[in-house]
Amino acid sequence: MKKLIYAVPFVIIIVFMISCGSDDSKSSGPVVEDNFIRGADMSFLPEIEQSGYVYKNGTGQPEDALLTLKKAGVNTIRIRLWKNPSTPHSGMAEVKALAQRVKARGMKVWLTVHFSDTWADPSQQAVPAEWAGLNLQQLTDQAMLYTANVLAEIHPDIFQIGNETNTGFMYPLGNLVENEAGYLQLVNGISATIRQNAPDTKIMIHYAGIADSADWFFNKITDVDYDYIGLSYYPVWHGKSLANVQTKMHQLGQAHNKKVVIAETSYPFTLGWNDLTNNTIGTQDQIIPSYPATPDGQKSYMLDIRNIAKNAGMGFCYWGTEWVAFRGAEATNGSAGENLALWDFEGKALPAMDTFYK
């Protein structure tokens, strides 16, 4: 990954510094083009706020979670979008409203368009129910129309085509293994729609993991028009070597002449629980021994992730940033990752926030 910085004459910098006042973030000062992504996924935020949960800053004072992140140095907020979800959460209206809040805070919007009514990941890529039964051309047409509408409504800075699309999306017609031509027709149609309707919007293709199968996947889409390779990396599923993360990012970036982003990662600050919902990470064998499940261990892990992203790519994004135990200590339908969030069990911002500061 390469961080692009445009040279600015020294005199202009001095004039700019004199004429500009301070703002409320650590990133105040002379403005240069900031293409290095320091992202946080905040997709659960509207649902959690509706429950009455109160986020606090590092001093323990109540504060808008987006403002806390902006002050910490976050410049991009990642938001998932589902086509017709069973509840309003992650639907168009909610996502549009959250995107407007993000932009008002001066941050970029990275939209993760699942092209599904629910979670899409390597284990499930269900086509939206509204489009079930369509033939390939009809599905392509609908996906392109939907893409154009998303762009018109939300105006994202980054448009991620699908989520963790290791073997495609919108099954069965978009299954890359069983219907390669179908997948390529769909993704090319969506990409062309983005280029035509929003030429400044960056396009990301997202893969979960750093195994050699990632090479297989990105070799399949060599002729697709996109900008960023996005990779999910979680030690519990993708191995405990950060050196391997950096190697794979270098390999993919060089092989495909693309900028590579760690699109999802997270790490526990404790192995404890704050509700009765089963957690994804809860035992020592699931973490990297050199990074203990403590606030400092979480911070150290993220510092190294940030440095890898700077050395081998152009950004990183934390997933589950906001996913606290918002339904209370007795909830069995609360958070499966409250010990991975960047706010502790009292709602206070954790030291790992500091890793976003450039």
C-alpha positions as a Python dict, from the first residue, in 0.01 Angstrom:
ca = {
    (1, 'M'): (0, 0, 0),
    (2, 'K'): (115, 351, -73),
    (3, 'K'): (29, 665, 115),
    (4, 'L'): (-16, 947, -135),
    (5, 'I'): (96, 1289, -17),
    (6, 'Y'): (94, 1580, -256),
    (7, 'A'): (374, 1832, -223),
    (8, 'V'): (262, 2179, -116),
    (9, 'P'): (489, 2483, -141),
    (10, 'F'): (629, 2584, 197),
    (11, 'V'): (489, 2937, 174),
    (12, 'I'): (139, 2804, 117),
    (13, 'I'): (170, 2581, 422),
    (14, 'I'): (276, 2875, 640),
    (15, 'V'): (-12, 3091, 516),
    (16, 'F'): (-255, 2805, 573),
    (17, 'M'): (-132, 2751, 929),
    (18, 'I'): (-172, 3118, 1013),
    (19, 'S'): (-518, 3149, 862),
    (20, 'C'): (-673, 2832, 1003),
    (21, 'G'): (-811, 2784, 1350),
    (22, 'S'): (-806, 2464, 1546),
    (23, 'D'): (-1072, 2193, 1530),
    (24, 'D'): (-1177, 1921, 1770),
    (25, 'S'): (-962, 1639, 1633),
    (26, 'K'): (-603, 1529, 1665),
    (27, 'S'): (-570, 1561, 1288),
    (28, 'S'): (-589, 1941, 1291),
    (29, 'G'): (-321, 2140, 1114),
    (30, 'P'): (-214, 2181, 751),
    (31, 'V'): (-444, 1982, 527),
    (32, 'V'): (-286, 1744, 278),
    (33, 'E'): (-454, 1477, 71),
    (34, 'D'): (-516, 1196, 321),
    (35, 'N'): (-563, 873, 128),
    (36, 'F'): (-450, 638, 405),
    (37, 'I'): (-769, 479, 538),
    (38, 'R'): (-809, 478, 916),
    (39, 'G'): (-1147, 316, 937),
    (40, 'A'): (-1400, 193, 1191),
    (41, 'D'): (-1709, -12, 1112),
    (42, 'M'): (-2003, 145, 1298),
    (43, 'S'): (-2296, -38, 1141),
    (44, 'F'): (-2462, -126, 1473),
    (45, 'L'): (-2455, 234, 1598),
    (46, 'P'): (-2816, 337, 1520),
    (47, 'E'): (-2958, 22, 1678),
    (48, 'I'): (-2742, 61, 1988),
    (49, 'E'): (-2824, 430, 2027),
    (50, 'Q'): (-3196, 351, 2001),
    (51, 'S'): (-3157, 123, 2305),
    (52, 'G'): (-3050, 424, 2510),
    (53, 'Y'): (-2689, 315, 2548),
    (54, 'V'): (-2447, 602, 2623),
    (55, 'Y'): (-2095, 599, 2483),
    (56, 'K'): (-1823, 785, 2671),
    (57, 'N'): (-1488, 931, 2569),
    (58, 'G'): (-1155, 840, 2724),
    (59, 'T'): (-1217, 1060, 3028),
    (60, 'G'): (-1550, 893, 3097),
    (61, 'Q'): (-1769, 1180, 2972),
    (62, 'P'): (-2073, 1101, 2753),
    (63, 'E'): (-1992, 1179, 2391),
    (64, 'D'): (-2123, 1104, 2043),
    (65, 'A'): (-1937, 791, 1939),
    (66, 'L'): (-1863, 935, 1594),
    (67, 'L'): (-1705, 1242, 1752),
    (68, 'T'): (-1490, 1025, 1978),
    (69, 'L'): (-1365, 838, 1673),
    (70, 'K'): (-1303, 1158, 1477),
    (71, 'K'): (-1097, 1299, 1764),
    (72, 'A'): (-903, 973, 1776),
    (73, 'G'): (-799, 1012, 1412),
    (74, 'V'): (-1054, 798, 1229),
    (75, 'N'): (-1114, 937, 880),
    (76, 'T'): (-1348, 673, 735),
    (77, 'I'): (-1660, 503, 872),
    (78, 'R'): (-1764, 168, 726),
    (79, 'I'): (-2137, 92, 711),
    (80, 'R'): (-2311, -223, 588),
    (81, 'L'): (-2619, -203, 366),
    (82, 'W'): (-2877, -479, 319),
    (83, 'K'): (-3136, -475, 39),
    (84, 'N'): (-3463, -548, 224),
    (85, 'P'): (-3378, -650, 581),
    (86, 'S'): (-3642, -791, 815),
    (87, 'T'): (-3603, -485, 1041),
    (88, 'P'): (-3508, -124, 956),
    (89, 'H'): (-3153, -188, 1075),
    (90, 'S'): (-2894, -177, 795),
    (91, 'G'): (-3168, -79, 550),
    (92, 'M'): (-3148, 216, 311),
    (93, 'A'): (-3314, 477, 534),
    (94, 'E'): (-3104, 399, 841),
    (95, 'V'): (-2779, 376, 645),
    (96, 'K'): (-2847, 701, 461),
    (97, 'A'): (-2909, 884, 789),
    (98, 'L'): (-2591, 743, 944),
    (99, 'A'): (-2389, 832, 634),
    (100, 'Q'): (-2511, 1191, 660),
    (101, 'R'): (-2395, 1205, 1022),
    (102, 'V'): (-2055, 1069, 922),
    (103, 'K'): (-2013, 1331, 650),
    (104, 'A'): (-2121, 1605, 889),
    (105, 'R'): (-1831, 1498, 1113),
    (106, 'G'): (-1591, 1539, 821),
    (107, 'M'): (-1526, 1168, 767),
    (108, 'K'): (-1559, 953, 455),
    (109, 'V'): (-1827, 689, 402),
    (110, 'W'): (-1725, 335, 310),
    (111, 'L'): (-2037, 145, 212),
    (112, 'T'): (-2037, -234, 237),
    (113, 'V'): (-2315, -333, -1),
    (114, 'H'): (-2395, -697, 74),
    (115, 'F'): (-2635, -748, -221),
    (116, 'S'): (-2840, -955, 20),
    (117, 'D'): (-3121, -901, 270),
    (118, 'T'): (-2901, -1021, 555),
    (119, 'W'): (-2543, -1112, 644),
    (120, 'A'): (-2329, -1210, 347),
    (121, 'D'): (-1998, -1385, 418),
    (122, 'P'): (-1811, -1699, 305),
    (123, 'S'): (-2078, -1919, 462),
    (124, 'Q'): (-2380, -1752, 302),
    (125, 'Q'): (-2442, -1532, -1),
    (126, 'A'): (-2820, -1535, -43),
    (127, 'V'): (-2965, -1329, -328),
    (128, 'P'): (-3222, -1070, -212),
    (129, 'A'): (-3565, -1233, -193),
    (130, 'E'): (-3704, -965, -426),
    (131, 'W'): (-3469, -1091, -699),
    (132, 'A'): (-3513, -1464, -646),
    (133, 'G'): (-3608, -1649, -964),
    (134, 'L'): (-3466, -1390, -1203),
    (135, 'N'): (-3246, -1506, -1488),
    (136, 'L'): (-2888, -1379, -1511),
    (137, 'Q'): (-2962, -1079, -1734),
    (138, 'Q'): (-3259, -976, -1522),
    (139, 'L'): (-3053, -1007, -1205),
    (140, 'T'): (-2772, -803, -1357),
    (141, 'D'): (-3016, -531, -1459),
    (142, 'Q'): (-3168, -518, -1111),
    (143, 'A'): (-2828, -510, -942),
    (144, 'M'): (-2721, -222, -1165),
    (145, 'L'): (-3040, -26, -1099),
    (146, 'Y'): (-3002, -83, -727),
    (147, 'T'): (-2638, 29, -741),
    (148, 'A'): (-2735, 351, -919),
    (149, 'N'): (-2999, 418, -653),
    (150, 'V'): (-2753, 355, -369),
    (151, 'L'): (-2508, 598, -525),
    (152, 'A'): (-2777, 863, -569),
    (153, 'E'): (-2907, 827, -214),
    (154, 'I'): (-2585, 792, -16),
    (155, 'H'): (-2292, 914, -230),
    (156, 'P'): (-2029, 687, -69),
    (157, 'D'): (-1657, 752, -99),
    (158, 'I'): (-1593, 377, -117),
    (159, 'F'): (-1837, 124, -262),
    (160, 'Q'): (-1758, -233, -159),
    (161, 'I'): (-1918, -478, -404),
    (162, 'G'): (-2038, -757, -177),
    (163, 'N'): (-1902, -870, 157),
    (164, 'E'): (-1634, -1140, 195),
    (165, 'T'): (-1710, -1269, -153),
    (166, 'N'): (-1461, -1558, -144),
    (167, 'T'): (-1672, -1764, -382),
    (168, 'G'): (-1893, -1492, -524),
    (169, 'F'): (-2228, -1348, -418),
    (170, 'M'): (-2601, -1352, -497),
    (171, 'Y'): (-2614, -1731, -515),
    (172, 'P'): (-2673, -1932, -725),
    (173, 'L'): (-2620, -1713, -1033),
    (174, 'G'): (-2328, -1524, -883),
    (175, 'N'): (-2146, -1829, -745),
    (176, 'L'): (-1791, -1788, -871),
    (177, 'V'): (-1708, -2158, -837),
    (178, 'E'): (-2016, -2295, -1009),
    (179, 'N'): (-2099, -2007, -1244),
    (180, 'E'): (-1787, -1799, -1309),
    (181, 'A'): (-1937, -1621, -1610),
    (182, 'G'): (-2242, -1528, -1404),
    (183, 'Y'): (-2037, -1380, -1122),
    (184, 'L'): (-1820, -1181, -1361),
    (185, 'Q'): (-2123, -1045, -1548),
    (186, 'L'): (-2277, -927, -1221),
    (187, 'V'): (-1966, -768, -1074),
    (188, 'N'): (-1871, -604, -1405),
    (189, 'G'): (-2220, -459, -1442),
    (190, 'I'): (-2209, -315, -1090),
    (191, 'S'): (-1859, -175, -1143),
    (192, 'A'): (-1957, -10, -1472),
    (193, 'T'): (-2258, 149, -1302),
    (194, 'I'): (-2036, 298, -1032),
    (195, 'R'): (-1788, 434, -1285),
    (196, 'Q'): (-2067, 592, -1489),
    (197, 'N'): (-2267, 739, -1203),
    (198, 'A'): (-1995, 820, -948),
    (199, 'P'): (-1652, 830, -1114),
    (200, 'D'): (-1485, 961, -796),
    (201, 'T'): (-1615, 674, -582),
    (202, 'K'): (-1354, 404, -518),
    (203, 'I'): (-1450, 41, -576),
    (204, 'M'): (-1342, -237, -338),
    (205, 'I'): (-1359, -613, -379),
    (206, 'H'): (-1350, -797, -47),
    (207, 'Y'): (-1202, -1134, 44),
    (208, 'A'): (-1191, -1299, 389),
    (209, 'G'): (-849, -1434, 481),
    (210, 'I'): (-486, -1441, 373),
    (211, 'A'): (-457, -1799, 246),
    (212, 'D'): (-337, -1888, -104),
    (213, 'S'): (-702, -1911, -207),
    (214, 'A'): (-697, -1531, -203),
    (215, 'D'): (-458, -1549, -501),
    (216, 'W'): (-705, -1779, -678),
    (217, 'F'): (-989, -1535, -617),
    (218, 'F'): (-812, -1219, -731),
    (219, 'N'): (-668, -1398, -1035),
    (220, 'K'): (-1029, -1470, -1136),
    (221, 'I'): (-1119, -1100, -1136),
    (222, 'T'): (-813, -967, -1317),
    (223, 'D'): (-1029, -799, -1582),
    (224, 'V'): (-1275, -641, -1336),
    (225, 'D'): (-1249, -263, -1299),
    (226, 'Y'): (-1190, -187, -930),
    (227, 'D'): (-952, 10, -708),
    (228, 'Y'): (-897, -159, -372),
    (229, 'I'): (-835, -514, -257),
    (230, 'G'): (-1000, -556, 82),
    (231, 'L'): (-893, -838, 316),
    (232, 'S'): (-1047, -957, 640),
    (233, 'Y'): (-793, -1074, 896),
    (234, 'Y'): (-894, -1234, 1226),
    (235, 'P'): (-631, -1444, 1410),
    (236, 'V'): (-892, -1697, 1524),
    (237, 'W'): (-978, -1788, 1164),
    (238, 'H'): (-687, -1676, 949),
    (239, 'G'): (-375, -1772, 1143),
    (240, 'K'): (-173, -1599, 1412),
    (241, 'S'): (113, -1460, 1204),
    (242, 'L'): (108, -1088, 1133),
    (243, 'A'): (412, -1142, 913),
    (244, 'N'): (194, -1354, 686),
    (245, 'V'): (-59, -1072, 668),
    (246, 'Q'): (205, -831, 545),
    (247, 'T'): (346, -1082, 297),
    (248, 'K'): (5, -1152, 143),
    (249, 'M'): (-75, -782, 118),
    (250, 'H'): (254, -722, -67),
    (251, 'Q'): (198, -1017, -298),
    (252, 'L'): (-156, -923, -393),
    (253, 'G'): (-79, -556, -437),
    (254, 'Q'): (214, -624, -666),
    (255, 'A'): (45, -903, -862),
    (256, 'H'): (-267, -700, -938),
    (257, 'N'): (-138, -341, -921),
    (258, 'K'): (-399, -256, -660),
    (259, 'K'): (-401, -80, -326),
    (260, 'V'): (-463, -327, -42),
    (261, 'V'): (-665, -253, 272),
    (262, 'I'): (-717, -459, 588),
    (263, 'A'): (-1094, -423, 559),
    (264, 'E'): (-1182, -604, 882),
    (265, 'T'): (-995, -696, 1196),
    (266, 'S'): (-1052, -691, 1573),
    (267, 'Y'): (-893, -807, 1897),
    (268, 'P'): (-1013, -861, 2257),
    (269, 'F'): (-932, -631, 2547),
    (270, 'T'): (-1059, -905, 2780),
    (271, 'L'): (-1182, -1263, 2759),
    (272, 'G'): (-1466, -1176, 2994),
    (273, 'W'): (-1831, -1129, 2901),
    (274, 'N'): (-2070, -843, 2970),
    (275, 'D'): (-2394, -1016, 2872),
    (276, 'L'): (-2521, -1374, 2831),
    (277, 'T'): (-2475, -1383, 2454),
    (278, 'N'): (-2210, -1630, 2343),
    (279, 'N'): (-1894, -1448, 2238),
    (280, 'T'): (-1690, -1521, 1926),
    (281, 'I'): (-1360, -1495, 2116),
    (282, 'G'): (-1336, -1621, 2472),
    (283, 'T'): (-1035, -1850, 2524),
    (284, 'Q'): (-658, -1810, 2527),
    (285, 'D'): (-604, -2046, 2233),
    (286, 'Q'): (-802, -1812, 2009),
    (287, 'I'): (-563, -1519, 2044),
    (288, 'I'): (-198, -1446, 1966),
    (289, 'P'): (15, -1517, 2278),
    (290, 'S'): (228, -1205, 2234),
    (291, 'Y'): (-85, -986, 2251),
    (292, 'P'): (-267, -1058, 2577),
    (293, 'A'): (-641, -997, 2602),
    (294, 'T'): (-601, -671, 2792),
    (295, 'P'): (-656, -307, 2695),
    (296, 'D'): (-281, -270, 2635),
    (297, 'G'): (-268, -597, 2441),
    (298, 'Q'): (-552, -485, 2217),
    (299, 'K'): (-373, -156, 2157),
    (300, 'S'): (-42, -328, 2077),
    (301, 'Y'): (-213, -557, 1827),
    (302, 'M'): (-375, -261, 1652),
    (303, 'L'): (-51, -62, 1646),
    (304, 'D'): (114, -349, 1461),
    (305, 'I'): (-184, -384, 1227),
    (306, 'R'): (-161, -14, 1150),
    (307, 'N'): (210, -38, 1078),
    (308, 'I'): (157, -337, 848),
    (309, 'A'): (-112, -144, 664),
    (310, 'K'): (127, 147, 619),
    (311, 'N'): (411, -76, 501),
    (312, 'A'): (213, -300, 269),
    (313, 'G'): (-105, -120, 179),
    (314, 'M'): (-314, 191, 219),
    (315, 'G'): (-532, 145, 522),
    (316, 'F'): (-710, -60, 786),
    (317, 'C'): (-1055, -81, 941),
    (318, 'Y'): (-1168, -209, 1280),
    (319, 'W'): (-1481, -426, 1285),
    (320, 'G'): (-1727, -439, 1575),
    (321, 'T'): (-1593, -107, 1699),
    (322, 'E'): (-1925, -15, 1862),
    (323, 'W'): (-2074, -360, 1937),
    (324, 'V'): (-2108, -327, 2315),
    (325, 'A'): (-2346, -527, 2536),
    (326, 'F'): (-2623, -276, 2473),
    (327, 'R'): (-2916, -496, 2575),
    (328, 'G'): (-2794, -545, 2932),
    (329, 'A'): (-2609, -804, 3136),
    (330, 'E'): (-2884, -1069, 3112),
    (331, 'A'): (-2937, -1050, 2737),
    (332, 'T'): (-2900, -1367, 2533),
    (333, 'N'): (-2948, -1170, 2210),
    (334, 'G'): (-2698, -892, 2279),
    (335, 'S'): (-2342, -867, 2151),
    (336, 'A'): (-2120, -1155, 2045),
    (337, 'G'): (-1822, -924, 2055),
    (338, 'E'): (-1850, -679, 2345),
    (339, 'N'): (-1499, -785, 2451),
    (340, 'L'): (-1372, -684, 2106),
    (341, 'A'): (-1526, -336, 2100),
    (342, 'L'): (-1327, -15, 2136),
    (343, 'W'): (-1539, 89, 2436),
    (344, 'D'): (-1505, -104, 2762),
    (345, 'F'): (-1780, -260, 2973),
    (346, 'E'): (-1850, 80, 3133),
    (347, 'G'): (-1887, 247, 2794),
    (348, 'K'): (-1552, 426, 2816),
    (349, 'A'): (-1326, 458, 2509),
    (350, 'L'): (-1030, 219, 2527),
    (351, 'P'): (-658, 296, 2470),
    (352, 'A'): (-670, 120, 2131),
    (353, 'M'): (-846, 433, 2002),
    (354, 'D'): (-504, 593, 1995),
    (355, 'T'): (-395, 365, 1710),
    (356, 'F'): (-600, 564, 1458),
    (357, 'Y'): (-405, 882, 1517),
    (358, 'K'): (-177, 940, 1220),
}
